[in-house]
């Protein structure tokens, strides 16, 4: 089992295309949790590895060149222990898990994974994403963590399955309850997304036109029933998170 210092973390693992991010975002908003996405730390972790002496290519995240799990653990230890954190991402490993009932791996079949990723990458699915299926399958073989096969599940059914796994942890808490607490957590997630798409480490490695590239952010109305997402040009999102929340709101919210 993992580090007991991380007993306030709920873990969602799985290969690319499993639905980890979608489910974690919704779980966090519904239950008043902090959402930690390993994707949002990709470039920060790359820089840490480079500074530690890992030889990096000129472009790209270089996922295969270093182990991100210790960096993820460091990130999570730096967060407040309240409320609970839902941490998700492909680099998360069963070795990080602290206790039964606090981790679930979402697993599509290889065929379903490919179809999902082909929808995201019509120009061609990156080979690294496909390799995540083999790596995750091998990692899970002797881990004992709960696995949820997602092939025939809708988004709602997948979320419900994850809630069943985490039922005791969610009941025990702590979770955010006030609007202000919930709004601060949603803003934390939106800030992380802005850093992922437009942070100082990102721009030289993945140059994009922030005025035209659109990404999806969470509505900051902070109602537990809200599932709305807001599409914003990255430059507009940068400006929005510079203002106090709620500055990212779905229409009518």
Secondary structure as the mmCIF struct_conf table of DSSP 4:
data_model
#
loop_
_struct_conf.conf_type_id
_struct_conf.id
_struct_conf.beg_label_comp_id
_struct_conf.beg_label_asym_id
_struct_conf.beg_label_seq_id
_struct_conf.end_label_comp_id
_struct_conf.end_label_asym_id
_struct_conf.end_label_seq_id
HELX_RH_3T_P HELX_RH_3T_P1 UNK A 4 UNK A 6
TURN_TY1_P TURN_TY1_P1 UNK A 7 UNK A 8
STRN STRN1 UNK A 9 UNK A 14
TURN_TY1_P TURN_TY1_P2 UNK A 16 UNK A 17
BEND BEND1 UNK A 18 UNK A 18
HELX_RH_AL_P HELX_RH_AL_P1 UNK A 20 UNK A 31
TURN_TY1_P TURN_TY1_P3 UNK A 32 UNK A 32
STRN STRN2 UNK A 34 UNK A 37
HELX_RH_3T_P HELX_RH_3T_P2 UNK A 38 UNK A 41
HELX_RH_AL_P HELX_RH_AL_P2 UNK A 42 UNK A 51
TURN_TY1_P TURN_TY1_P4 UNK A 52 UNK A 53
BEND BEND2 UNK A 58 UNK A 60
HELX_RH_3T_P HELX_RH_3T_P3 UNK A 63 UNK A 65
BEND BEND3 UNK A 66 UNK A 66
HELX_RH_AL_P HELX_RH_AL_P3 UNK A 69 UNK A 77
TURN_TY1_P TURN_TY1_P5 UNK A 78 UNK A 78
BEND BEND4 UNK A 79 UNK A 79
BEND BEND5 UNK A 81 UNK A 83
STRN STRN3 UNK A 85 UNK A 88
TURN_TY1_P TURN_TY1_P6 UNK A 90 UNK A 91
HELX_RH_3T_P HELX_RH_3T_P4 UNK A 94 UNK A 96
BEND BEND6 UNK A 99 UNK A 99
TURN_TY1_P TURN_TY1_P7 UNK A 100 UNK A 101
BEND BEND7 UNK A 102 UNK A 102
STRN STRN4 UNK A 103 UNK A 107
HELX_RH_AL_P HELX_RH_AL_P4 UNK A 110 UNK A 120
TURN_TY1_P TURN_TY1_P8 UNK A 122 UNK A 123
HELX_RH_AL_P HELX_RH_AL_P5 UNK A 127 UNK A 140
TURN_TY1_P TURN_TY1_P9 UNK A 141 UNK A 143
STRN STRN5 UNK A 146 UNK A 149
TURN_TY1_P TURN_TY1_P10 UNK A 151 UNK A 152
HELX_RH_AL_P HELX_RH_AL_P6 UNK A 155 UNK A 165
TURN_TY1_P TURN_TY1_P11 UNK A 166 UNK A 166
HELX_RH_AL_P HELX_RH_AL_P7 UNK A 167 UNK A 172
BEND BEND8 UNK A 178 UNK A 178
HELX_RH_AL_P HELX_RH_AL_P8 UNK A 179 UNK A 198
HELX_RH_AL_P HELX_RH_AL_P9 UNK A 200 UNK A 205
BEND BEND9 UNK A 206 UNK A 206
TURN_TY1_P TURN_TY1_P12 UNK A 210 UNK A 212
STRN STRN6 UNK A 214 UNK A 218
TURN_TY1_P TURN_TY1_P13 UNK A 220 UNK A 221
TURN_TY1_P TURN_TY1_P14 UNK A 224 UNK A 225
STRN STRN7 UNK A 229 UNK A 233
HELX_RH_AL_P HELX_RH_AL_P10 UNK A 234 UNK A 241
TURN_TY1_P TURN_TY1_P15 UNK A 242 UNK A 242
BEND BEND10 UNK A 243 UNK A 243
HELX_LH_PP_P HELX_LH_PP_P1 UNK A 244 UNK A 244
BEND BEND11 UNK A 245 UNK A 246
BEND BEND12 UNK A 248 UNK A 248
TURN_TY1_P TURN_TY1_P16 UNK A 251 UNK A 252
#
